[in-house]
Amino acid sequence: MKKHEIHILKKKAGFSSMKDELSREVEVFLNAKSSEGYEIINVSFTYYEATELIAFITICR
């Protein structure tokens, strides 16, 4: 049975810069987890009250 984990990364900043910054953070996080043997299941982004961008990441081993 695979063990699933859910991670949440957030970024508060100016609208245009937060998308780029969070995308880079997610990419670094996923590269690190992938090299540790995790399988990436799902990545989704959502805005919270137009001031925060949130990434929901599901991985499993």
Secondary structure, DSSP 8 states (H G I E B T S, - for coil): ---EEEEEEEEES-HHHHHHHHHHHHHHHHHHHHHTT-EEEEEEEEEETTTEEEEEEEEE-
